[in-house]
Amino acid sequence: MAMASAQTNVRAPARWQDYLQLLKPRVMSLVIFTALTGLVCAGAPMNPILAAVAILCIAVGAGASAALNMWFDADIDAKMRRTRGRPVPAGKVQGADALGLGVTLSLLSVMMMGVATNWLAAGLLAFTILFYAVVYTMWLKRWTAQNIVIGGLAGALPPVIGWAAATGTAPLNAWLLCAIIFMWTPPHFWALSLYTSEDYAKAGVPMMPVVKGAKSTRAQILAYSLLLIPVCVAPAFTGLGGPVYLAVSALGGLVFLLLAWRLFRSQAGEAADPRNDDGLYDVRAGARDARNLFAFSILYLALLFATLLGEHLAGLKPLELL
């Protein structure tokens, strides 16, 4: 009987799928996409194998950051509906294994980037990993309601790294791509936090709705949205984007502002957790304005970078308005 009990308590070995989930593949796909856009928009001839290696290094670095984040955040992830199924809090992967994977992939990605391309790109990649895993995860996330604002820099840097990998430089237009993602991050994540705030409160994470309340958060989302749209349109005036990009950024920006205004006028975030399940999109009526902005923000960012990527791959001449 005791032997049967002991056998029941033996932990099943982690599957490769569990380790893959440690790397946050959905976030990694966005990182790859924005980094590739930066690399292509740089317009410098690059050996396709080295270009592929550069993108792989950025992807691996993003996965390393995610693994380190899941190792450190296992305690709060276990308390939140959205994250309790992650490999470490769910007991599928040991915390030490997540830490070891994160450190190994961090060193591997940075060293390979430096050897294959240049050390500016490698340095930017190393900074991004450290900023996300240490500054954001270990400090900002648990300390300030501005965690997403400041910490958003880590998610905004991949196009600069891609640009640097191709040219060895990081000019204004590379940083403009970074600025788009940086300014996009607060309205995107705060819209989500309006209908997941109970999770953050339970875990002790000082997300904006928990600290300042839903009304203040909705006002700040509108303010950041008003700042975001001119930044998104700006590449059409700096020789980076063409006429298609101008149309997409301007029209999409109007939709973004309309949704932000509707969210500002709504009561989203005032009621108890409005989700019908553990998903991000199945919410009751009171949270739909927040859900709609959150969903459209993903589409808008994807359209902006896809349009820039498409214009440069097609050889379309950018606008020269300045």
GIURJO-V395522 format. One record per helix or strand. SS is the DSSP state (H for helix, E for strand). FROM is the first residue (numbers start at 1). LEN is the number of residues. If there is no record, write none. Layout:
[[SS/FROM/LEN] [SS/FROM/LEN]]
//
This chain:
[[H/2/8] [H/16/7] [H/25/17] [H/48/25] [H/74/4] [H/95/22] [H/119/25] [H/147/10] [H/158/10] [H/172/23] [H/197/7] [H/208/5] [H/214/24] [H/243/23] [E/275/1] [E/283/1] [H/285/30]]
//
